[in-house]
Amino acid sequence: MQSFEIPEKPLIQQHRPQDLRKYSIVPIRAANDRRIRPAAMRVLLTVCSYANRAGLCWPSHENVGKALGVSRQAAGRQIRKLRDMGYLKVVKNHSHGKTAQILRVIYDETLSNNALMESVKFEDLPPTLQAWQTSKAVEAVNQHNEPINTVALTAEKNERSYLSVDEVMSMWRAECNKAGIVRIVTSEDRQVAVSMCAAGVSRESFERVLSQVFADWQQYRREPPHRLAWFAQRLSAEPTPWPPALARTDMGT
């Protein structure tokens, strides 16, 4: 009987991404706030250096502590103090790796969390929220959980101009503004846009639907649709609203 030795477990080295932070944008009111001690100010500077253009960031207490040469617990205590003083707010609690919270730096005290999140662009959302919105959109488009021909879909997208979520929202709001109609974008509108883009809505189709809807409104002076979902339903009535590559494929053939 042959004998064999179990090989040693290979050593996998993980390379950390390069830190490209070069500045930190801090709420100006912190400069004259006597409540902020040096330790809290250093943490605020560090947290703000992670914030994107929407003011959102998700650094772990451990990473903040490492950046300042203090313990995770010490960094957490200062973050809680900054939350109590109104400089940081928790947007969402979740458990994803070492990230425990999505924080918002309070630059505008009059803006609520809900109002901010409704206006945040998809690319500025934390990866966990992007993944959540994408999965919900895929579920909405493919409710039967059937396989999609991704190769054909990629080829189709290369041939035609498909819209991103922000492009759909921008085109819709631009047409509303042109018609003199004020529309406040809601989270439901953005979710509809995510679903439309997951299905692959083309610029030509959406432009055609927008022009038809507002032309009808100008002609008959009926109240225009309030929500983006109405436009999505009108788009689904088009002869070819979604790319043919999204047709379900039979994996058995």
C-alpha positions, 0 to 999 in steps of 0.5 A, a space after each residue: 500500500 502506497 503512502 502519501 503525505 498531505 501537502 502543507 497549506 499554501 500561504 496566500 498573501 492578501 494585498 491591500 489596495 493602495 490608499 489614495 486619500 489625500 485630503 479630508 473635508 470636515 464640516 466647518 462648524 467643527 472648527 469652533 466647537 469647543 466640545 470637540 477634544 483633540 482625540 475626537 477631532 482626529 477621528 472626525 478628520 479620519 472618518 471624513 477622509 473616507 467620505 464620498 461626494 454624498 458624505 457616506 463612508 463605511 470605515 470599520 472602527 479597526 481601520 480608523 484605530 489603525 490609522 490613528 495608532 489607537 485601539 478599535 475600542 478607542 476609535 469607537 468611543 470617539 465615533 459615538 461622541 461625534 454621533 452624539 454631537 451631530 457630526 456623524 449619523 448611522 445610515 444603516 447597520 449591517 454585518 458585512 466583513 469588518 464593516 458594521 455601519 454605514 456612516 453619514 458625515 453631516 455637512 447639511 443639518 437640514 437634510 434628513 437621512 431619507 432625503 439624502 439617500 433618495 438623491 444619492 447616485 447609484 455609484 455613490 452607494 456602499 457596495 452592500 447597498 449596490 448589491 442589494 439593489 441589483 439583486 432586487 432588480 434581478 428578482 423583479 426582472 427574472 421572477 422565475 429565477 430562470 437562466 439568462 443568456 449573458 453572452 447574447 446580452 453582452 453582444 446586444 448591449 455592444 450593438 445598442 445604447 443602453 441607459 444607466 440608472 442615473 441616465 434614466 432618472 436624469 432624462 425623466 426629470 429633464 422632460 418633467 422640467 421642460 414641461 414645467 412639472 416639478 417631480 420629487 424623486 422617491 426611493 420607489 422611482 429609483 428602484 423602478 429605474 434599477 429594474 429598468 436598467 437591469 432589463 436593459 432599456 435603450 435610450 431610443 425606446 425611453 426617449 420615444 416613450 417620454 416624448 409620446 407621454 408628454 405629447 399626449 399630455 400637451 394635447 389632451 391636458 390630462 394630469 401627467 403621470 406622477 411616478 416613473 413606474 407609469 413610464 416603465 409600464 408604458 415602455 413594456 407595451 412597446 413592440 421591443 421594450 427589452 433586449 431580445 437577449 433577455 429571453 430565457 434560454 433552455 439550458 438543456 439544449 
